[in-house]
Amino acid sequence: MEEVIKIEGGHRLHGSVRISGSKNATVALIPAAVLAHGPVTICGVPNISDVHSLSVLCLVIIHMYHL
């Protein structure tokens, strides 16, 4: 039987999620971290140019808009 995840709005999220150190996971997590209202730690980030470029871009956006 396939697992079903039911999502209901209106509830504050909390907790942690373990994601593998893949490029695709990291490239998705970096912009999501910008939207967080507090500190975010991403571990196991691969040392590749895509991740570095996206990190720099996000830092520029954060600086420009004082996020």
N, CA, C and O atoms as CSV, one atom per row, in Angstrom:
chain,resi,resn,atom,element,x,y,z
A,1,MET,N,N,0.842,-1.179,0.000
A,1,MET,CA,C,0.000,0.000,0.000
A,1,MET,C,C,0.887,1.243,0.000
A,1,MET,O,O,1.885,1.298,0.719
A,2,GLU,N,N,0.528,2.223,-0.795
A,2,GLU,CA,C,1.274,3.465,-0.907
A,2,GLU,C,C,1.015,4.362,0.301
A,2,GLU,O,O,-0.122,4.494,0.754
A,3,GLU,N,N,2.085,4.980,0.820
A,3,GLU,CA,C,1.947,5.881,1.956
A,3,GLU,C,C,1.267,7.171,1.514
A,3,GLU,O,O,1.578,7.704,0.449
A,4,VAL,N,N,0.344,7.672,2.324
A,4,VAL,CA,C,-0.382,8.902,2.017
A,4,VAL,C,C,0.006,9.949,3.053
A,4,VAL,O,O,0.012,9.681,4.255
A,5,ILE,N,N,0.329,11.136,2.571
A,5,ILE,CA,C,0.642,12.254,3.457
A,5,ILE,C,C,-0.437,13.298,3.281
A,5,ILE,O,O,-0.628,13.821,2.183
A,6,LYS,N,N,-1.147,13.606,4.358
A,6,LYS,CA,C,-2.213,14.601,4.315
A,6,LYS,C,C,-1.654,15.910,4.855
A,6,LYS,O,O,-1.057,15.948,5.931
A,7,ILE,N,N,-1.853,16.979,4.096
A,7,ILE,CA,C,-1.340,18.296,4.480
A,7,ILE,C,C,-2.516,19.229,4.708
A,7,ILE,O,O,-3.369,19.407,3.839
A,8,GLU,N,N,-2.544,19.819,5.897
A,8,GLU,CA,C,-3.585,20.787,6.244
A,8,GLU,C,C,-2.913,22.126,6.495
A,8,GLU,O,O,-1.875,22.187,7.154
A,9,GLY,N,N,-3.494,23.194,5.980
A,9,GLY,CA,C,-2.937,24.529,6.176
A,9,GLY,C,C,-3.304,25.098,7.527
A,9,GLY,O,O,-4.091,24.513,8.272
A,10,GLY,N,N,-2.731,26.234,7.832
A,10,GLY,CA,C,-3.081,26.945,9.062
A,10,GLY,C,C,-2.331,26.489,10.293
A,10,GLY,O,O,-2.638,26.937,11.398
A,11,HIS,N,N,-1.341,25.595,10.132
A,11,HIS,CA,C,-0.572,25.105,11.282
A,11,HIS,C,C,0.897,25.445,11.074
A,11,HIS,O,O,1.447,25.215,9.998
A,12,ARG,N,N,1.520,25.986,12.091
A,12,ARG,CA,C,2.946,26.323,12.028
A,12,ARG,C,C,3.762,25.039,11.952
A,12,ARG,O,O,3.533,24.098,12.712
A,13,LEU,N,N,4.720,25.013,11.023
A,13,LEU,CA,C,5.583,23.851,10.868
A,13,LEU,C,C,6.752,23.925,11.835
A,13,LEU,O,O,7.233,25.013,12.154
A,14,HIS,N,N,7.209,22.771,12.300
A,14,HIS,CA,C,8.398,22.696,13.140
A,14,HIS,C,C,9.004,21.312,12.983
A,14,HIS,O,O,8.337,20.373,12.545
A,15,GLY,N,N,10.248,21.199,13.338
A,15,GLY,CA,C,10.919,19.906,13.243
A,15,GLY,C,C,12.131,19.978,12.330
A,15,GLY,O,O,12.644,21.057,12.035
A,16,SER,N,N,12.575,18.818,11.893
A,16,SER,CA,C,13.742,18.763,11.019
A,16,SER,C,C,13.548,17.666,9.980
A,16,SER,O,O,12.764,16.735,10.162
A,17,VAL,N,N,14.279,17.807,8.898
A,17,VAL,CA,C,14.201,16.855,7.801
A,17,VAL,C,C,15.624,16.509,7.395
A,17,VAL,O,O,16.455,17.402,7.225
A,18,ARG,N,N,15.915,15.219,7.238
A,18,ARG,CA,C,17.238,14.807,6.773
A,18,ARG,C,C,17.158,14.552,5.274
A,18,ARG,O,O,16.400,13.698,4.814
A,19,ILE,N,N,17.948,15.305,4.526
A,19,ILE,CA,C,17.999,15.200,3.073
A,19,ILE,C,C,19.394,14.726,2.690
A,19,ILE,O,O,20.376,15.124,3.317
A,20,SER,N,N,19.492,13.883,1.673
A,20,SER,CA,C,20.805,13.416,1.229
A,20,SER,C,C,21.609,14.580,0.673
A,20,SER,O,O,21.051,15.627,0.349
A,21,GLY,N,N,22.911,14.398,0.564
A,21,GLY,CA,C,23.794,15.460,0.098
A,21,GLY,C,C,23.827,15.588,-1.413
A,21,GLY,O,O,24.872,15.914,-1.977
A,22,SER,N,N,22.730,15.345,-2.070
A,22,SER,CA,C,22.717,15.435,-3.528
A,22,SER,C,C,22.580,16.877,-3.989
A,22,SER,O,O,22.082,17.734,-3.259
A,23,LYS,N,N,23.031,17.128,-5.213
A,23,LYS,CA,C,22.933,18.472,-5.788
A,23,LYS,C,C,21.487,18.933,-5.869
A,23,LYS,O,O,21.176,20.063,-5.494
A,24,ASN,N,N,20.604,18.073,-6.353
A,24,ASN,CA,C,19.203,18.469,-6.537
A,24,ASN,C,C,18.545,18.841,-5.215
A,24,ASN,O,O,17.780,19.804,-5.152
A,25,ALA,N,N,18.836,18.088,-4.163
A,25,ALA,CA,C,18.251,18.405,-2.856
A,25,ALA,C,C,18.778,19.742,-2.353
A,25,ALA,O,O,18.013,20.558,-1.838
A,26,THR,N,N,20.068,19.968,-2.498
A,26,THR,CA,C,20.675,21.202,-2.004
A,26,THR,C,C,20.189,22.414,-2.786
A,26,THR,O,O,19.898,23.454,-2.196
A,27,VAL,N,N,20.099,22.292,-4.095
A,27,VAL,CA,C,19.649,23.404,-4.938
A,27,VAL,C,C,18.206,23.774,-4.609
A,27,VAL,O,O,17.822,24.930,-4.785
A,28,ALA,N,N,17.405,22.840,-4.142
A,28,ALA,CA,C,16.028,23.141,-3.731
A,28,ALA,C,C,15.985,23.746,-2.326
A,28,ALA,O,O,15.146,24.602,-2.045
A,29,LEU,N,N,16.878,23.309,-1.452
A,29,LEU,CA,C,16.851,23.771,-0.067
A,29,LEU,C,C,17.367,25.195,0.119
A,29,LEU,O,O,16.885,25.914,0.995
A,30,ILE,N,N,18.325,25.605,-0.681
A,30,ILE,CA,C,18.920,26.936,-0.494
A,30,ILE,C,C,17.889,28.053,-0.670
A,30,ILE,O,O,17.804,28.916,0.205
A,31,PRO,N,N,17.103,28.087,-1.748
A,31,PRO,CA,C,16.080,29.141,-1.850
A,31,PRO,C,C,14.998,29.012,-0.773
A,31,PRO,O,O,14.469,30.021,-0.306
A,32,ALA,N,N,14.672,27.799,-0.384
A,32,ALA,CA,C,13.676,27.612,0.682
A,32,ALA,C,C,14.194,28.187,1.992
A,32,ALA,O,O,13.422,28.746,2.772
A,33,ALA,N,N,15.487,28.057,2.241
A,33,ALA,CA,C,16.074,28.589,3.473
A,33,ALA,C,C,15.981,30.108,3.522
A,33,ALA,O,O,15.852,30.682,4.603
A,34,VAL,N,N,16.043,30.763,2.378
A,34,VAL,CA,C,15.934,32.227,2.325
A,34,VAL,C,C,14.569,32.671,2.851
A,34,VAL,O,O,14.450,33.742,3.447
A,35,LEU,N,N,13.554,31.860,2.633
A,35,LEU,CA,C,12.197,32.214,3.049
A,35,LEU,C,C,11.924,31.928,4.524
A,35,LEU,O,O,10.886,32.337,5.046
A,36,ALA,N,N,12.825,31.241,5.198
A,36,ALA,CA,C,12.634,30.898,6.609
A,36,ALA,C,C,12.711,32.151,7.476
A,36,ALA,O,O,13.380,33.123,7.123
A,37,HIS,N,N,12.025,32.118,8.603
A,37,HIS,CA,C,12.015,33.266,9.516
A,37,HIS,C,C,13.080,33.160,10.598
A,37,HIS,O,O,13.117,33.980,11.515
A,38,GLY,N,N,13.930,32.174,10.500
A,38,GLY,CA,C,14.992,31.996,11.484
A,38,GLY,C,C,16.192,31.330,10.850
A,38,GLY,O,O,16.215,31.101,9.641
A,39,PRO,N,N,17.181,31.020,11.654
A,39,PRO,CA,C,18.391,30.394,11.128
A,39,PRO,C,C,18.094,29.011,10.538
A,39,PRO,O,O,17.250,28.273,11.046
A,40,VAL,N,N,18.801,28.679,9.465
A,40,VAL,CA,C,18.677,27.373,8.826
A,40,VAL,C,C,20.077,26.817,8.628
A,40,VAL,O,O,20.963,27.521,8.144
A,41,THR,N,N,20.284,25.559,9.000
A,41,THR,CA,C,21.555,24.890,8.789
A,41,THR,C,C,21.343,23.763,7.793
A,41,THR,O,O,20.486,22.902,7.993
A,42,ILE,N,N,22.120,23.769,6.726
A,42,ILE,CA,C,22.053,22.706,5.727
A,42,ILE,C,C,23.383,21.965,5.781
A,42,ILE,O,O,24.430,22.556,5.516
A,43,CYS,N,N,23.353,20.687,6.118
A,43,CYS,CA,C,24.561,19.869,6.238
A,43,CYS,C,C,24.713,18.965,5.020
A,43,CYS,O,O,23.732,18.666,4.339
A,44,GLY,N,N,25.916,18.536,4.752
A,44,GLY,CA,C,26.165,17.604,3.665
A,44,GLY,C,C,26.045,18.225,2.293
A,44,GLY,O,O,25.684,17.548,1.331
A,45,VAL,N,N,26.345,19.510,2.195
A,45,VAL,CA,C,26.214,20.229,0.929
A,45,VAL,C,C,27.398,19.867,0.023
A,45,VAL,O,O,28.551,19.996,0.433
A,46,PRO,N,N,27.119,19.416,-1.204
A,46,PRO,CA,C,28.224,19.081,-2.107
A,46,PRO,C,C,28.971,20.333,-2.561
A,46,PRO,O,O,28.365,21.385,-2.766
A,47,ASN,N,N,30.276,20.215,-2.714
A,47,ASN,CA,C,31.119,21.345,-3.114
A,47,ASN,C,C,31.181,21.403,-4.645
A,47,ASN,O,O,32.151,20.956,-5.257
A,48,ILE,N,N,30.128,21.962,-5.246
A,48,ILE,CA,C,30.045,22.066,-6.710
A,48,ILE,C,C,29.651,23.487,-7.092
A,48,ILE,O,O,29.108,24.235,-6.279
A,49,SER,N,N,29.932,23.845,-8.337
A,49,SER,CA,C,29.712,25.233,-8.774
A,49,SER,C,C,28.246,25.642,-8.745
A,49,SER,O,O,27.951,26.799,-8.448
A,50,ASP,N,N,27.312,24.733,-9.043
A,50,ASP,CA,C,25.878,25.080,-9.000
A,50,ASP,C,C,25.468,25.556,-7.611
A,50,ASP,O,O,24.763,26.555,-7.469
A,51,VAL,N,N,25.907,24.841,-6.604
A,51,VAL,CA,C,25.562,25.187,-5.219
A,51,VAL,C,C,26.226,26.502,-4.834
A,51,VAL,O,O,25.599,27.351,-4.199
A,52,HIS,N,N,27.482,26.678,-5.211
A,52,HIS,CA,C,28.187,27.923,-4.885
A,52,HIS,C,C,27.509,29.119,-5.558
A,52,HIS,O,O,27.279,30.142,-4.912
A,53,SER,N,N,27.191,28.999,-6.843
A,53,SER,CA,C,26.555,30.100,-7.583
A,53,SER,C,C,25.208,30.469,-6.989
A,53,SER,O,O,24.899,31.651,-6.842
A,54,LEU,N,N,24.405,29.476,-6.647
A,54,LEU,CA,C,23.093,29.733,-6.055
A,54,LEU,C,C,23.233,30.376,-4.683
A,54,LEU,O,O,22.456,31.263,-4.330
A,55,SER,N,N,24.212,29.938,-3.913
A,55,SER,CA,C,24.444,30.532,-2.590
A,55,SER,C,C,24.798,32.005,-2.706
A,55,SER,O,O,24.285,32.834,-1.955
A,56,VAL,N,N,25.676,32.332,-3.648
A,56,VAL,CA,C,26.066,33.731,-3.863
A,56,VAL,C,C,24.852,34.547,-4.301
A,56,VAL,O,O,24.630,35.647,-3.797
A,57,LEU,N,N,24.076,34.020,-5.226
A,57,LEU,CA,C,22.882,34.716,-5.700
A,57,LEU,C,C,21.909,34.991,-4.557
A,57,LEU,O,O,21.380,36.097,-4.445
A,58,CYS,N,N,21.675,34.007,-3.722
A,58,CYS,CA,C,20.762,34.196,-2.590
A,58,CYS,C,C,21.292,35.235,-1.613
A,58,CYS,O,O,20.520,36.032,-1.079
A,59,LEU,N,N,22.597,35.236,-1.372
A,59,LEU,CA,C,23.175,36.239,-0.481
A,59,LEU,C,C,23.014,37.641,-1.049
A,59,LEU,O,O,22.745,38.583,-0.303
A,60,VAL,N,N,23.173,37.791,-2.343
A,60,VAL,CA,C,22.968,39.096,-2.976
A,60,VAL,C,C,21.526,39.546,-2.819
A,60,VAL,O,O,21.272,40.707,-2.499
A,61,ILE,N,N,20.586,38.651,-3.038
A,61,ILE,CA,C,19.154,38.986,-2.905
A,61,ILE,C,C,18.832,39.359,-1.466
A,61,ILE,O,O,18.125,40.337,-1.220
A,62,ILE,N,N,19.344,38.589,-0.517
A,62,ILE,CA,C,19.105,38.889,0.894
A,62,ILE,C,C,19.648,40.279,1.228
A,62,ILE,O,O,18.989,41.056,1.920
A,63,HIS,N,N,20.845,40.590,0.735
A,63,HIS,CA,C,21.454,41.903,1.009
A,63,HIS,C,C,20.653,43.029,0.356
A,63,HIS,O,O,20.419,44.067,0.976
A,64,MET,N,N,20.232,42.826,-0.895
A,64,MET,CA,C,19.494,43.869,-1.612
A,64,MET,C,C,18.148,44.190,-0.967
A,64,MET,O,O,17.735,45.349,-0.913
A,65,TYR,N,N,17.478,43.164,-0.484
A,65,TYR,CA,C,16.121,43.360,0.056
A,65,TYR,C,C,16.100,43.339,1.585
A,65,TYR,O,O,15.027,43.368,2.189
A,66,HIS,N,N,17.263,43.289,2.207
A,66,HIS,CA,C,17.377,43.314,3.669
A,66,HIS,C,C,16.510,42.246,4.318
A,66,HIS,O,O,15.818,42.513,5.300
A,67,LEU,N,N,16.549,41.030,3.764
A,67,LEU,CA,C,15.740,39.917,4.306
A,67,LEU,C,C,16.372,39.343,5.540
A,67,LEU,O,O,15.836,38.404,6.129
